[in-house]
């Protein structure tokens, strides 16, 4: 075999397999390290608050902020990564709650209740993944509140909310198309009312989680018409 036909040292199928194996192990290592950093960041934000800086988060994780920048780019990238994990967990929990319900109204209550429960579990983490301060010097990629993990999350919840309504109204002429406008409006009500409730300080006037979930569900189903009715005459 002449030199043009011979394999140079370190090439060929065996060498390619070795390179592929190293690349696969390195990729697995990076993915595992990324998961560890997301978990550490979530714990740090839970303890320190939603305004925790990258430096604060890195210190709580026992590493440097340059490591977080290497894996996530900037603070918005970290928010997005933590948001994907947290919001996917919330979505699964809400889906499980909806599947156990017997009626559309029960399904709405179950979903609203699950949403409020998980947001209340760690308000700091919820705020961290759903809010972004434009003045934050550590980030330059824009708000994640209208895209990314949060956008996918609320789109999925909208579809969950719409499904039982579509099923119930499918046989009613003209109603199936109209219901398509309702899920986004419902999500706006659930999110805004829920976040206002979450941010309200504890007081005797503040409803508990179950009472708030039931109130939101009633607004979704009946609006505020029942509350605007004149009280019965004495």
C-alpha positions as CSV (number, residue, x, y, z in Angstrom):
1,X,0.0,0.0,0.0
2,X,1.5,3.3,-1.0
3,X,1.5,6.4,1.3
4,X,-1.5,7.9,-0.4
5,X,-3.6,4.9,0.5
6,X,-2.4,4.3,4.0
7,X,-4.2,5.7,7.1
8,X,-2.3,8.4,8.9
9,X,-1.7,7.9,12.6
10,X,-4.7,8.9,14.7
11,X,-7.3,8.7,11.9
12,X,-9.8,6.1,10.7
13,X,-12.9,4.7,12.3
14,X,-11.3,3.9,15.7
15,X,-10.0,7.4,16.1
16,X,-13.3,9.0,15.0
17,X,-15.1,6.8,17.5
18,X,-12.8,8.0,20.3
19,X,-13.3,11.7,19.3
20,X,-17.1,11.2,19.2
21,X,-16.9,9.5,22.6
22,X,-15.0,12.3,24.2
23,X,-17.4,14.9,22.6
24,X,-20.4,13.0,24.0
25,X,-18.9,12.8,27.5
26,X,-18.0,16.5,27.4
27,X,-21.6,17.4,26.2
28,X,-23.1,15.2,29.0
29,X,-20.8,17.0,31.5
30,X,-21.8,20.4,30.3
31,X,-25.5,19.5,30.5
32,X,-25.1,18.1,34.0
33,X,-23.2,21.2,35.1
34,X,-25.9,23.4,33.6
35,X,-28.6,21.6,35.5
36,X,-26.6,22.0,38.7
37,X,-26.2,25.7,38.1
38,X,-29.9,26.2,37.4
39,X,-30.8,24.3,40.6
40,X,-28.3,26.4,42.6
41,X,-29.6,29.6,41.1
42,X,-33.2,28.7,42.0
43,X,-32.2,28.0,45.6
44,X,-30.3,31.3,45.7
45,X,-33.2,33.4,44.3
46,X,-35.6,31.6,46.7
47,X,-33.4,32.7,49.7
48,X,-32.1,36.1,48.5
49,X,-35.0,37.5,46.5
50,X,-35.9,38.1,42.9
51,X,-33.6,41.0,42.6
52,X,-30.5,38.9,43.4
53,X,-27.6,39.9,41.2
54,X,-25.5,37.4,39.2
55,X,-22.7,37.9,41.7
56,X,-25.0,37.1,44.6
57,X,-26.3,34.0,42.9
58,X,-22.8,32.8,42.0
59,X,-21.6,33.4,45.5
60,X,-24.5,31.4,47.0
61,X,-23.7,28.6,44.4
62,X,-20.1,28.6,45.5
63,X,-18.7,29.6,42.2
64,X,-17.9,32.8,40.2
65,X,-20.3,34.8,38.1
66,X,-18.1,34.2,35.1
67,X,-19.2,30.6,35.2
68,X,-22.8,31.6,35.0
69,X,-22.0,34.0,32.1
70,X,-20.3,31.2,30.3
71,X,-23.3,28.9,30.6
72,X,-26.2,31.4,30.3
73,X,-24.8,34.5,28.5
74,X,-26.3,37.1,30.9
75,X,-28.9,37.4,33.6
76,X,-31.8,37.3,31.1
77,X,-30.4,34.0,29.8
78,X,-30.3,32.6,33.4
79,X,-33.9,33.8,34.0
80,X,-34.9,32.0,30.8
81,X,-33.2,28.8,31.8
82,X,-34.6,28.8,35.3
83,X,-38.0,29.7,33.9
84,X,-38.0,26.7,31.5
85,X,-37.5,24.4,34.5
86,X,-39.9,26.1,36.9
87,X,-42.7,26.8,34.4
88,X,-42.5,23.3,32.9
89,X,-43.0,21.9,36.4
90,X,-46.0,24.3,36.9
91,X,-47.4,23.3,33.6
92,X,-47.3,19.6,34.4
93,X,-48.9,20.2,37.8
94,X,-51.7,22.3,36.3
95,X,-52.3,19.7,33.6
96,X,-52.5,16.9,36.2
97,X,-55.0,19.0,38.2
98,X,-57.2,19.7,35.1
99,X,-57.2,16.0,34.1
100,X,-58.7,15.0,37.5
101,X,-61.6,17.4,37.2
102,X,-65.1,16.2,36.3
103,X,-66.5,19.5,34.8
104,X,-65.1,22.5,33.0
105,X,-65.7,24.7,36.0
106,X,-63.9,22.2,38.3
107,X,-61.1,22.0,35.7
108,X,-60.7,25.8,35.8
109,X,-60.7,25.9,39.6
110,X,-58.1,23.1,39.7
111,X,-55.8,24.9,37.2
112,X,-56.1,28.3,38.9
113,X,-55.5,26.7,42.3
114,X,-52.4,24.7,41.1
115,X,-51.0,27.9,39.5
116,X,-51.5,30.0,42.7
117,X,-50.1,27.2,44.9
118,X,-46.9,26.8,42.9
119,X,-46.4,30.6,42.6
120,X,-47.0,31.0,46.4
121,X,-44.5,28.2,47.1
122,X,-41.6,30.6,46.1
123,X,-42.8,34.1,45.1
124,X,-39.1,35.1,44.7
125,X,-38.5,32.4,42.1
126,X,-41.8,33.1,40.3
127,X,-41.0,36.8,40.1
128,X,-37.5,36.1,38.9
129,X,-38.6,34.0,36.0
130,X,-41.6,36.2,35.0
131,X,-40.3,39.7,35.4
132,X,-37.3,41.5,34.0
133,X,-36.1,45.0,34.9
134,X,-35.1,46.9,31.7
135,X,-32.6,48.9,33.7
136,X,-30.6,45.9,34.7
137,X,-27.1,46.6,33.5
138,X,-26.3,42.9,33.6
139,X,-28.6,42.0,30.7
140,X,-29.0,43.3,27.2
141,X,-31.4,40.8,25.5
142,X,-34.8,42.3,26.4
143,X,-37.7,41.2,28.4
144,X,-38.4,37.5,28.7
145,X,-42.0,38.3,29.8
146,X,-43.2,38.3,26.2
147,X,-41.3,35.3,24.8
148,X,-39.3,32.2,25.7
149,X,-40.3,30.0,28.5
150,X,-43.0,32.3,29.8
151,X,-44.7,32.7,26.4
152,X,-44.7,28.9,25.9
153,X,-46.1,28.4,29.4
154,X,-49.0,30.7,29.1
155,X,-49.7,29.4,25.5
156,X,-49.9,25.9,26.9
157,X,-52.2,27.0,29.8
158,X,-54.4,28.9,27.4
159,X,-54.9,25.7,25.4
160,X,-55.6,23.7,28.6
161,X,-58.2,26.2,29.6
162,X,-59.8,26.3,26.1
163,X,-60.1,22.5,25.7
164,X,-62.9,21.7,28.1
165,X,-64.8,24.8,26.9
166,X,-64.5,23.7,23.2
167,X,-65.7,20.2,24.1
168,X,-68.7,21.6,25.8
169,X,-69.6,24.1,23.2
170,X,-68.8,22.0,20.1
171,X,-72.5,21.1,19.6
172,X,-73.7,24.8,19.9
173,X,-73.8,26.5,16.5
174,X,-71.5,29.6,16.3
175,X,-70.0,29.2,19.8
176,X,-66.9,27.2,19.0
177,X,-65.3,30.0,17.1
178,X,-66.2,32.6,19.7
179,X,-64.6,30.6,22.5
180,X,-61.2,31.1,20.7
181,X,-61.1,34.7,22.0
182,X,-61.7,33.7,25.6
183,X,-58.5,31.8,26.7
184,X,-56.1,34.7,26.3
185,X,-58.5,37.0,28.1
186,X,-58.8,34.4,30.9
187,X,-55.0,34.0,31.2
188,X,-54.7,37.8,31.5
189,X,-57.2,37.8,34.4
190,X,-55.6,34.8,36.1
191,X,-52.1,36.1,35.8
192,X,-52.8,39.7,36.8
193,X,-55.2,38.9,39.7
194,X,-52.8,36.1,40.9
195,X,-49.7,38.3,40.8
196,X,-51.5,41.1,42.6
197,X,-52.7,38.7,45.2
198,X,-49.1,37.2,45.5
199,X,-47.6,40.7,46.0
200,X,-50.2,41.8,48.5
201,X,-49.0,41.9,52.2
202,X,-50.6,39.4,54.5
203,X,-53.6,40.9,56.3
204,X,-57.0,39.8,57.6
205,X,-58.6,41.1,54.4
206,X,-56.3,39.1,52.1
207,X,-58.0,35.9,50.9
208,X,-56.3,32.6,51.3
209,X,-55.1,30.6,48.3
210,X,-58.2,28.4,47.9
211,X,-60.5,31.4,48.4
212,X,-58.6,33.4,45.8
213,X,-58.6,30.5,43.3
214,X,-62.4,30.1,43.8
215,X,-62.9,33.9,43.3
216,X,-60.9,33.9,40.1
217,X,-62.8,30.9,38.8
218,X,-66.1,32.6,39.5
219,X,-64.9,35.7,37.6
220,X,-63.9,33.5,34.7
221,X,-67.3,31.7,34.7
222,X,-69.7,34.4,35.6
223,X,-67.9,37.7,35.5
224,X,-68.7,40.3,38.2
225,X,-72.4,40.4,37.4
226,X,-73.4,38.5,40.6
227,X,-71.5,41.0,42.7
228,X,-73.1,44.0,41.0
229,X,-76.6,42.9,41.8
230,X,-78.5,45.0,44.3
231,X,-78.6,43.5,47.8
232,X,-81.9,42.0,48.8
233,X,-84.3,44.4,50.4
234,X,-84.4,44.1,54.2
